């Protein structure tokens, strides 16, 4: 389950949050995920993991929503984890642990998690179906999972136009041009992602294939839908 290191995730991390603050589609996705996570029944001492957690936008939010739980942020990229550490300190999230490790190095006891998130990261792993089975084994019976993955090709130019149009309406042309200039590194790395999707290095799938992979891992699916301008699939599931 080794994560492929073709995209420069460290450079990506430096600009990611800056651009995401202005991306309405990302903000909508985050709200959709957190609205579903808030419905989880979490007791004191329960553990929740965010796998491939990036710059911690979800792990820090989950730690704030469930202060009684222990939240584990897992990402192998040092730059991503460094950004998350700053957020942890700023928000005084003593219940957030940051694990700068690869999935291959993860040591999580079977049936020790009450919840798990995997948001826009499964596709980057060489064996995503195996990771889904591992997550299933880490969850307690009745444990929760939220999985979001970009199953279709990232069309960078189309995304730039969609985001730019929304930003112009809200911030005006001059500020939009400044923001897009600052975010050029994101576009470059997204172009790399698109290349690796095209050549099969990164996982692509239909909504049905994504559902099948999660069901085959042993999960009961409670919700399945398109999201993120219909390039991503969201599945909400529980361990029977």
Beta strands, then each sheet from edge to edge (+ up, - down):
strand 1: 47-51
strand 2: 70-74
strand 3: 96-99
strand 4: 113-119
strand 5: 139-150
strand 6: 219-227
strand 7: 232-239
sheet 1: 3+ 2+ 1+ 4+ 5+ 7- 6+
end
